[in-house]
């Protein structure tokens, strides 16, 4: 997975980059078909914002989180992204509806 971490009005330190990379491993544990991820971290007066765009074959997922603390924003962002990835994985590997209807009719 290619990871691109950039900052708006913020210098991305190696510690922040490592924190984001460590948190994104949780997502790749559930679903390893991720091609690349682009993370944008920005700082405002009162809110820290974290955004991610996850590119997978056939689908792009986008999440945004705002928090007073940057690390809390990253944590919330990863939680949202993890839920979206699990939902996408469930839809992708779910059996087709027609086969479920046929099985119910046969029973």
PyMOL commands that set and color helices and strands:
alter all, ss='L'
color gray80, all
select helices_A, chain A and resi 14-30+70-92+97-106
alter helices_A, ss='H'
color red, helices_A
select strands_A, chain A and resi 2-8+34-43+48-56+59-67
alter strands_A, ss='S'
color yellow, strands_A
deselect
rebuild
show_as cartoon
